[in-house]
Amino acid sequence: MVGFDPRPEVGEVAKRADSPEEAVAGADAVLSLNSADAAVVAARSAGSALVAGQLYADLNSAGPQLKRELAELLEPTGALFADVALMATVPGRGLRTPALASGPGAELFAERIGGLGMPVEVVGPEPGQAAVRKLLRSVFMKGVATAAIEALTAATAADCEDWLRAEIAGALASADGALLERFETGSRKHAARRVHEMEDASALLRELGVEPRISDASAGWLKELRDQ
């Protein structure tokens, strides 16, 4: 394994190349592990050394439009582009972090990297299909996370954080498909009543000195469901 990073202060975790071209040359798989704002620069710097048939996989968290842009950028090289979405946190899992893959190089990514132990699900031949699924999941997962932060912050102000923390943990531990069904159908069926409930919740948070970002947004969604 050979790695390249333009920042000299980055610690050594692999044999370090002196340039992107040196890192890419002859590689069975090229993995872009940066951030969305560096993905294009990384692809351009590696592109000059890529050859037909090589695998270039972008594992950065980014939207589908950026993944399609990367695929178009690298298409003239003949390398096979894979849009890869990591679907869990890497620390503690390492190579066994589950991933979705799409694009012309998705099958090759599943063969080469999946063969090393990564659980890879190929979700389609078009770049961006993996990114779409990851971001849709993020709407839920990050939404739940921020709702929990808002609720716990208010619970701390109300001097009942331990109680609410146990309530949230219990709800998450018992979550199943039936709970998801109740979330969806219950919110539609009882939207009118729940609008008032969430407006009261928002008022409570303001009294406690907590801005009700999630609570206000929930009330807005419930109003739309009520009107429908």
N, C-alpha and C positions, 0 to 999 in steps of 0.2 A: 504494500500500500504506500502510495506517494501522495503527499499533500502540498498544497500551496496556499498561503495567505499573505496578502500584501503588508500586513501589520507585523513588524519585527518583534513586537512584545508578546505575540501569541505563543503559548507554550508548545513544546514539541510533543506531539502525540503520534507522529508517523515520520517516515523519512521525508524531509522537507526539500521540495524542489526550489530552484532559484527563479522559476518563472512559471506562469500558467501553461505555456507551451511544453515545457519540460515535464510537468506533471501529467499532461494529457497524452503525450506521445506514447503510442503503443498500448494504451490502457484498454483492458477488456470492458471496463465500465467507468464512466466519468460521472461523479456525483457532485452536483452543485448544492452545497450546504452553507448558505449565507443568510440573507434575509431578502424580502421582496424588493427592497430598494436597491439591492446590489445584484439582483439576478441577471439583469440585462448586461451589465458591465462584465460579470463573470462569464456569461455566454459568449460575448464578443471576444474576450481575451483568450478563451479556450478555442474558439471557432477556427482560428487560423491553423491550429494543429490537428483538428479533427479530420478523420478520413472516412470514406464510405464504409458503412457497416458497423462503425463504432457505436456504442450506446452512450447517450448523454441524458442523464436523468436529473431533472430539477426537483429537489425535495423541499423547496422553500414554500412557506405559507403565503399564497398569493391568489388573486382572483383568476377566473378563467380567461379573461382577456389578456392578461400578462402571459399566461401559459401559451396561448395561441401565438402571441407575439414572439416568444422565445422559439417556438417550433418553426415559424416562418424565417426567423433570423438564421437558424441553423440548417434549414433545408438545403441550401446550396452546397453544404459540406458533404452531404450524403450520409451523415450520421443519423441514427435513429433516436428520435426524441421521445422521452417518457415524462409525462406529467405525473409526479408522485406526491400523494398526500399522506403524511404521517398521521395516524388516527389515535395516538396516545402519547403520553409524555415519554421521552427517551430515557431519562435517568431511571435506573433500575431495570430497564428492559434492554437497552442497547440495540444490538442487531435484531432482536426479536420484537421490536416495536412493529405492530401491525400497520399495513399501508394499503392504500388504493392506488392503482396505476391505470393511466389511459394514454392514448397516443400511439403512433406507429412503433415506438420502442417498448410498449407496455409488456408485451409477451416476453421479449428478451430480458427486460428487467426482472420479471417474475422468475424466469429461468436462471439467470445468473445470480441475482441477489437473493431471490427466494430460495435458491439452492443452497445458500449459505446459512439459512435459518430464519429469514424474515418472512412472516406470514403476509403474502401479497395477494390481493384480489384485483384482477383485471376487470375494469368496469366499462371499457369501450375503446374504440380505435381513434377517437378524436381528442386532441389535447384540450384540456379544460374540464373534461368530464369528471376527473378525480377531484379537481379543485372545487367544482360546484358542490359535490357531496360533502366535502370537508367543511365548506363555509355554511352550508345548510345545517350541519351538525353543530357548528359553532354558534349559530343563532340560538339553539337550545342550550348547549352546555355553558356558554359564556353568559347567556341570559339567566340561567339558574344560579350561576356563580355570583353575578352582580345582585340578583334578588336576595340571595343569602346574605351578602355583605350589607345591603341596605337594611334588611330585617334585623341582623345582629347588631348593627350600629345603633339602631333605635332601641333594641332590647337592652343594650348596655346603658343607654340613657334612662331607660325605664326601670333599671335595676332588676332585670329578669333574664339576663343573657344565658345563664346556665340552663334555665328551663327551656328557652327557645332553641338553644343548641341541641338539646336532647330531642325536642320535637322534630327538628329538621333531619337529624340523623336517623330517627325512627322512620320518617316518611321515605327517605332515600333507601334505607335498608329493605323496606317492604315493597318498593316500586316494582311494578310488573306491567304487562300489556293492559290489564284491566284498569289500572290507575291512569294510564295514558288515555284510554277510552273515556274514562270519567272526566278527565281534564277537558277533552274536546267536546263531548256531548253535553256535559254538565254546564260548561261555560256558555254554550249556545242556548240551552234550555232555561237557565237561570240568570241570563245576562242582565236583565233589568234590575233584579235584586242585588246582584253583585256589583253593579255600577255604584250604587249607594254605599255598599260595604267598602269598596276601594276608595271612594271619595272620603269616607270617614277615616280610613286608614291613612290616607295622605294628610288629612287634617291633624291626626294624632302625631305623625312624624314631624310635621312642622312645629307643633307644640313642644316636641322633644328636641328641636334644633337640628333635625335631619332633613335634608332636601329629598323629597319623595320622587326621585327620577323614575324608578321602576314602577312604583305604585301609580303615579300619574299616567304612565304609558299603559299600564294594565287597565285603568279606568277608560282610557281612550279606546282600546281594543274592545272592551265590553260594550261601550256605547255603540260601536259599529255593529257588533253582533246583535245587540238589542234592536237596532233600526232595521237590520236585515230580516 
